[in-house]
């Protein structure tokens, strides 16, 4: 018996509604490393795949947004645990995707895992930062609290295939939104592998949906979709961003335009608050007199 054996090549698939379908179109495209060496065939998503992902995200929104902030933090922390267990795999994929040495790729992966933990810690704290009681001239309690916007389309950064991806995805779901992610066009493999981690963590199906393919082709139907509430244009160039912003205006989507970001720096709360709505509640306190309040 010969000792030689053929390697088992990995089949990368989309992640929609907690399942791993091939593209509805049946198309794939070649993914290469920084030196042009073939790595894998990735699914080439169609407009139908994008619409299916939105349906899945909307279906999952009620349960995810209705979960306690503390519970969402536990789920995000579980994702970090699973990423830690598959660290070596992601080091290889990031090194291939971004042309980094193994040591530099390891540093990127470690920073990415830490970024998940960072956002996991914010889930039950952001309400205290952006909400609270408001002073009003009258016998009322006036309380403001943040609520998730809804379904958010996320165009992942093109160059930072893993750290950048997590930096734009984690704050969206940490605050109770659900997401449709368009992976980096030239380096989608870390995003597709992240989907496998999400599926084996406690993240409910449909909370995160991952599509790969031509960014412009997938983003166009998402920007125009009437059931998408917001879109992060991190992975769009200037021309595409303008086109998508015009399309997004049709149903008054929230739009986060692309901007230069150093993803290695500690993030602030900007992306946490970008896709939150503020609900304000008024409640009468009764009459307020010199002797004190009464109801």
C-alpha positions in Angstrom: 0.0 0.0 0.0 1.4 3.4 -1.0 2.0 6.0 1.6 1.1 8.8 -0.8 -2.3 10.3 -0.5 -4.3 13.1 -2.0 -5.2 16.0 0.1 -8.9 16.6 0.8 -9.7 20.0 -0.6 -12.1 22.1 1.3 -15.4 23.1 -0.3 -16.3 26.7 0.7 -20.0 27.5 0.8 -22.2 30.5 1.6 -23.8 30.9 5.1 -27.4 31.8 4.9 -30.0 31.2 7.6 -27.7 28.9 9.6 -27.1 26.6 6.7 -24.4 26.3 4.1 -25.8 26.4 0.6 -24.0 26.7 -2.6 -24.7 29.8 -4.7 -28.2 29.7 -6.2 -26.5 30.4 -9.6 -24.1 27.4 -9.2 -21.2 29.7 -10.0 -17.8 29.8 -8.4 -14.7 31.9 -8.8 -11.0 31.2 -8.2 -9.4 32.6 -5.1 -5.6 33.0 -5.2 -3.0 34.1 -2.7 -0.9 37.2 -2.9 1.4 35.5 -5.4 -1.4 34.3 -7.7 -1.3 30.7 -6.4 -4.7 29.0 -6.5 -6.2 28.5 -3.0 -9.9 27.5 -3.5 -13.0 28.0 -5.5 -15.4 30.3 -3.6 -19.2 30.7 -4.3 -20.1 33.5 -6.6 -23.2 34.9 -5.0 -26.2 36.1 -7.1 -28.9 38.6 -6.5 -31.1 35.7 -5.4 -28.6 34.7 -2.7 -28.6 38.3 -1.4 -32.4 38.3 -1.2 -32.4 35.0 0.5 -29.9 36.3 3.1 -32.1 39.3 3.8 -35.1 37.0 4.4 -33.1 34.9 6.8 -31.8 38.0 8.6 -35.3 39.5 9.0 -36.6 36.2 10.4 -33.8 36.0 13.0 -34.1 39.7 14.0 -37.0 39.3 16.5 -35.4 36.6 18.6 -31.9 38.2 18.5 -33.0 41.8 19.3 -35.3 40.5 22.0 -32.5 38.6 23.8 -31.0 40.2 26.8 -27.9 42.2 26.2 -26.1 40.0 28.7 -27.0 36.9 26.7 -25.8 38.4 23.5 -22.5 39.1 25.3 -22.2 35.5 26.3 -22.8 34.4 22.7 -20.2 36.7 21.3 -17.7 35.5 23.9 -18.5 31.9 22.9 -17.5 32.9 19.3 -14.2 34.1 20.6 -13.6 30.8 22.4 -14.3 28.9 19.2 -12.0 31.2 17.2 -9.2 30.5 19.8 -9.7 26.8 19.2 -9.3 27.2 15.4 -6.5 29.7 15.6 -4.0 27.8 13.5 -6.4 27.5 10.6 -7.1 31.2 10.6 -3.4 32.0 10.8 -2.9 30.0 7.6 -5.9 31.6 5.8 -5.0 35.1 6.8 -1.3 34.6 5.8 -2.4 33.4 2.4 -5.1 36.0 1.9 -3.1 39.0 2.9 0.4 37.9 2.0 1.7 38.1 5.6 4.3 36.0 7.3 3.1 33.4 9.8 4.1 35.6 12.8 2.3 38.7 11.4 -0.8 36.6 10.5 -0.8 35.2 14.0 -0.7 38.7 15.5 -3.7 39.6 13.3 -5.7 36.6 14.3 -4.9 37.2 18.0 -6.1 40.8 17.6 -9.3 39.6 15.9 -10.1 37.2 18.8 -9.5 40.0 21.3 -11.8 42.3 19.2 -14.6 39.8 19.6 -14.1 39.7 23.4 -14.0 43.6 23.4 -17.4 43.8 21.7 -18.8 41.0 23.8 -18.1 43.2 26.8 -20.0 46.1 25.4 -23.3 44.4 24.8 -24.8 45.2 28.2 -23.0 48.6 28.7 -23.8 50.6 25.6 -27.3 51.4 26.8 -25.8 53.2 29.8 -23.5 55.2 27.6 -26.0 56.4 25.0 -29.2 56.2 27.1 -30.5 57.4 30.4 -32.8 59.9 32.1 -33.4 63.3 30.5 -34.2 66.5 32.6 -37.5 68.0 31.5 -39.5 71.0 32.7 -42.6 69.3 33.9 -43.9 66.4 36.1 -42.6 63.7 33.9 -39.9 61.0 33.8 -38.2 61.2 30.4 -36.1 58.1 29.6 -34.1 57.4 26.4 -32.9 53.9 25.5 -31.2 52.5 22.4 -32.8 49.9 20.2 -31.3 48.0 17.2 -32.0 49.4 13.7 -32.8 46.0 12.1 -31.2 44.2 9.2 -27.8 45.7 8.3 -25.9 45.0 5.1 -22.2 45.0 5.8 -19.6 45.3 3.0 -16.5 43.9 4.6 -13.2 45.8 4.1 -11.3 44.5 1.0 -7.8 44.5 2.4 -8.3 43.5 6.0 -10.0 40.1 5.4 -10.3 39.0 9.0 -9.6 41.8 11.5 -11.4 44.4 9.4 -14.3 42.0 8.8 -14.8 41.3 12.5 -14.3 45.0 13.3 -17.4 45.9 11.2 -19.5 42.8 11.9 -19.2 42.4 15.7 -20.6 45.8 16.6 -23.6 45.3 14.4 -24.7 42.1 16.1 -23.6 43.1 19.5 -26.2 45.8 19.6 -29.0 43.4 18.5 -29.1 43.9 14.7 -28.8 41.0 12.2 -26.4 41.1 9.4 -25.9 40.2 5.7 -22.1 40.3 5.2 -20.4 40.6 1.8 -16.9 39.2 2.2 -13.8 40.7 0.8 -13.9 40.0 -3.0 -10.3 38.9 -3.4 -9.9 37.3 0.0 -13.2 35.7 1.1 -11.9 32.6 2.7 -11.4 33.9 6.3 -15.0 35.2 6.2 -16.4 31.9 4.9 -14.4 30.0 7.6 -15.7 32.5 10.2 -19.2 31.4 9.2 -18.3 27.8 10.3 -17.3 29.1 13.7 -20.6 31.0 14.0 -22.6 27.9 13.1 -20.9 25.9 15.8 -21.2 28.6 18.4 -24.4 29.8 20.0 -25.3 32.4 17.3 -28.8 31.6 16.1 -29.2 30.9 12.4 -29.8 34.0 10.3 -28.2 36.5 12.8 -25.2 36.5 10.5 -25.3 35.6 6.8 -22.1 35.5 4.8 -22.0 36.0 1.0 -18.9 35.8 -1.3 -18.5 37.1 -4.8 -18.3 40.4 -6.7 -18.9 43.1 -4.2 -20.6 45.5 -6.6 -22.9 42.7 -7.9 -24.1 41.6 -4.4 -24.2 45.1 -2.9 -26.5 46.6 -5.5 -29.6 44.6 -4.6 -28.8 44.9 -0.9 -28.7 48.7 -1.1 -32.0 48.9 -3.0 -33.7 46.2 -0.9 -36.8 47.6 1.0 -36.3 45.3 3.9 -32.7 46.3 4.6 -32.6 49.0 7.3 -29.0 50.1 7.1 -25.7 49.5 5.1 -22.1 49.8 6.1 -20.0 50.7 3.0 -16.6 49.9 4.5 -15.7 47.6 1.6 -16.8 49.9 -1.3 -14.6 52.2 -3.3 -15.6 55.8 -3.8 -17.6 55.3 -7.0 -19.5 52.3 -5.8 -20.2 53.9 -2.4 -21.9 56.9 -4.2 -24.1 54.6 -6.3 -25.1 52.5 -3.3 -25.8 55.6 -1.2 -28.2 56.8 -3.9 -29.9 53.5 -4.0 -30.1 53.3 -0.2 -31.9 56.7 -0.1 -35.1 55.1 -1.6 -36.2 53.7 1.8 -34.1 56.0 4.0 -31.5 53.5 5.0 -28.9 54.4 7.5 -25.6 54.6 5.6 -22.1 54.4 7.1 -19.8 55.7 4.4 -16.3 54.3 3.9 -13.6 56.1 5.7 -9.9 55.4 6.4 -9.7 53.2 9.5 -6.7 51.6 11.2 -8.3 48.3 12.3 -5.3 47.6 14.6 -6.2 50.5 16.9 -8.7 50.0 19.7 -12.1 50.9 18.3 -14.4 53.5 19.9 -18.1 53.3 20.2 -18.8 54.8 16.7 -19.8 51.5 15.1 -21.8 50.4 18.1 -23.9 53.5 17.9 -24.1 53.8 14.1 -26.9 51.3 13.8 -28.9 52.1 16.9 -32.2 54.0 17.2 -33.2 56.0 20.2 -36.5 55.3 21.9 -37.7 58.0 24.3 -40.5 57.2 26.9 -42.4 59.9 28.8 -44.2 58.9 32.0 -46.1 61.3 34.3 -44.8 61.6 37.9 -48.0 63.2 39.2 -48.3 66.6 40.8 -45.1 68.1 42.3 -45.7 70.5 45.1 -43.8 72.1 47.9 -44.6 69.2 50.2 -43.2 66.7 47.7 -44.6 64.5 44.9 -47.8 62.6 44.9 -49.4 60.2 42.5 
